[in-house]
Amino acid sequence: MLAQDKGPRISPLAGHLPLPGQLIDTAKLIDAYYTLQPDPSLPAQRVAFGTSGHRGSSFARAFNEAHVLAISQAICLHRQRENIGGPLFIGSDTHALSLPALESALEVLAANGIEVVISLNGEYTPTPAISHAILVYNRGRKDGLADGIVITPSHNPPEDGGFKYNPPNGGPADTGVTGWIQNQANALLAGSLKDVKRIPFQQARRASTTREHDFLNAYSSDLGDVIDFDVIRGSGIRMGVDPLGGAGVHYWARIAERYRIDLAVIS
């Protein structure tokens, strides 16, 4: 006789705040980002692109400043190789390592003379907003195309950082592109980053090649061209959204306000 299927097992912690022992020490995590150096001879500490990006924890020497500097320089080399001469749109999410990685990347991109477009007032930027900015800029262009970087480990745990490259088609990058960037980045790591161009962050932030863009407003305002909000509004449906701490945390309220739909951000 077959045992009765009791269905999926549910964690007793479901629906509850994490216990103190489950929280990460963000100060130590960020300190490890800057102080721990990866060993490029160890596979677990090399640059390894998965779905268009590299991910890992600074505690494990898998996502540290050296990785971001190397990947950023490799992307600059890729842009030269592919003659990508337009702006590079860059955004980051709410993970603790995202802001340090954004600053490291900007130091390299500015040193290489890349026109970099960052979010207005440091607003978190989800991947679709970067893709949207790239496609809008490239519409009707055949050269001087834009591309982008999204600093996010997506659904990975809080201690992880992530770094994704989006080519001029809006992304994600295919394995041919990511494989080339990965190999170049690991060669730079093996060479102790001596071929990485870099300037101090404050200088990079003030560079004439660095400018801000209102990703939130641009993305939310164009949604009305692809979604019939009149139908949603007229249906009387009530919606609740939990952004789950993601980069879209401030987008939902703006969308609800702009299109006058009954949507509540519940967390």
C-alpha positions, 0 to 999 in steps of 0.5 A: 500500500502506497504511503499517503502523499502529505504534500510539500513540507513547509518550513516552520519559519514560513511567514515569520521574521528571520531569527537573529542567528540567521541574519548576516553581519553586513558590516563584516560582509562589506569589509570582506569585499574590500579586504579578502583577495581571491586566489585565481588558481582556485575555481571557486574563487575565479570569475564564473558567469552563469545566467549572464552574470557572476555571483557569490559571497565576499566571505567565500572570496567569490564576489570581492572588489578584485572580481568587480574590477576585473569584470568591469575592465573586461567589459570595457575591452569587450566594448572596444572589440565589438565597437559599442560606443554609446552610453553604458546604463548601470543599476544596482539592487538592495543587496548589501554588496551592490553599492560597493560593487557599483562604486568599484565598477564606476571607478573602472568605467570612468577611467576607461572613458566610458559614458556611464548612466547611473540612477537618479538619486541612487534609486534602486534599479531592477533589470527590466528598467536597464533593459528598457533604457538600452532599447529606448536609446538604441531604437533606430540606431545602427551604431553608437549603441548602448549596453548595460550592467545590472549589479544584482545576484537576483534571487540569491541569498542576502550575503551574495553579490552579482554582476550581469552584463546586458548587450545592446539587445537589452540582454541577457548576454549569451554564452559567447559574450559572457564566456569571453568576458569571463576569460578576460576577467580571469586573465586580469585576476591572474595578472594581479589587476595590473592591466585594470584602469581605475580612478578614485570613486569621487573623481569617477562620480564627478567625471564629465562622462558620468550622468544620471537618468530617472530610470523609475519615471522612464520605465513606469511612464512607458508601461502604459504603451504595452499594458491596458490600465483602463481595463485593469482599473475598470475591472475593480480588481484589488491587488497587493504586492510584496516587492520582497526587498527587491530593486523594484521596491519603489516602482510599484507605488509609482505605477499605482499612482500614475495609472490610478489602479487599486494596488497596495504595497504590503511590505 
